[in-house]
Amino acid sequence: MPDAKRENHVWRCMRLSESTCAVIRSTVQDIFGSRINDNSRGGDIDLLIELPSTTTEPERKALQLITRLQLRIGDQPIDVLVLNPSTPRQAIHEHAILTGMTL
């Protein structure tokens, strides 16, 4: 999805500290290579990892990412979706792209 649809969003971490956002960014980078309503409380961390090329074992890497993040930022519920060129686009991907915040 082109970044043009994201131009109107304010890109910042919401309900997560900057250090937590930094840990998420670096952990995603380690494994794969390269919060929306701040007034709400609770909930989980939902991540959409968009990759420019197909990766091997995306499910295993997603589980590895969740494990490393939980070790680094604490035991929190984390959901990970991996989207690469070979992934069939689903409504959940489009929703995440349109409503999510870039870390």
C-alpha positions in Angstrom: 0.0 0.0 0.0 1.5 3.4 -1.0 2.5 5.7 1.8 0.2 8.4 0.3 -2.7 7.0 2.4 -0.6 7.5 5.5 0.3 11.2 4.9 -2.5 12.5 7.1 -1.5 10.4 10.1 0.8 11.7 12.9 3.5 9.1 13.1 4.4 8.6 16.8 4.2 5.8 19.3 1.0 5.9 21.3 0.6 4.2 24.7 4.1 2.9 24.4 7.3 4.6 25.7 9.9 5.7 23.2 12.3 3.1 24.7 9.7 0.3 24.0 9.2 1.6 20.5 13.0 1.5 20.0 13.1 -2.1 21.3 10.4 -3.1 18.9 12.1 -1.5 15.9 15.5 -3.0 16.7 14.0 -6.5 17.4 12.1 -6.5 14.1 15.3 -5.4 12.4 17.2 -8.2 14.1 14.8 -10.9 13.0 13.5 -9.7 9.6 16.4 -7.7 8.3 16.0 -4.4 7.6 -0.9 1.9 19.7 -3.6 3.9 18.1 -5.9 5.5 20.8 -3.8 7.0 23.5 -6.8 7.5 25.8 -7.5 3.7 25.9 -5.9 1.5 28.5 -4.9 -2.1 28.3 -5.0 -4.2 25.2 -2.2 -5.8 23.3 0.5 -4.7 21.0 -0.4 -5.4 17.4 2.4 -5.3 14.8 2.3 -5.5 11.1 5.7 -6.3 9.6 5.8 -5.2 5.9 8.7 -6.8 4.0 9.9 -5.7 0.6 10.7 -9.3 -0.4 9.6 -12.8 0.6 11.3 -14.3 3.7 11.7 -17.8 4.7 9.8 -19.2 7.7 7.7 -16.0 8.5 5.6 -17.8 11.1 8.7 -19.0 13.0 10.3 -15.5 12.8 7.1 -13.9 14.1 7.1 -16.2 17.1 10.8 -15.4 17.6 10.0 -11.7 17.5 7.2 -12.1 20.1 9.5 -14.1 22.4 12.4 -11.6 22.1 10.1 -8.6 22.7 8.5 -10.2 25.7 11.9 -10.9 27.2 13.0 -7.3 26.5 9.9 -5.3 27.4 8.0 -7.7 29.7 5.3 -10.3 29.4 2.7 -8.4 27.3 0.3 -9.8 24.7 1.8 -9.2 21.3 0.2 -10.1 17.9 2.4 -10.1 14.8 1.3 -10.1 11.1 3.9 -10.5 8.4 3.1 -9.1 5.0 5.4 -9.7 2.1 4.9 -9.8 -1.7 3.8 -13.5 -1.6 1.3 -12.9 1.2 -2.3 -12.8 0.0 -3.7 -9.5 1.1 -6.6 -9.8 3.6 -8.9 -7.2 5.2 -6.8 -7.4 8.4 -3.7 -6.2 6.5 -5.6 -3.3 4.9 -7.0 -2.3 8.3 -3.6 -2.3 9.9 -2.1 -0.3 7.1 -4.8 2.3 7.1 -5.2 2.7 10.9 -1.7 1.8 12.2 1.1 4.0 13.3 4.6 3.5 11.9 7.2 2.8 14.6 
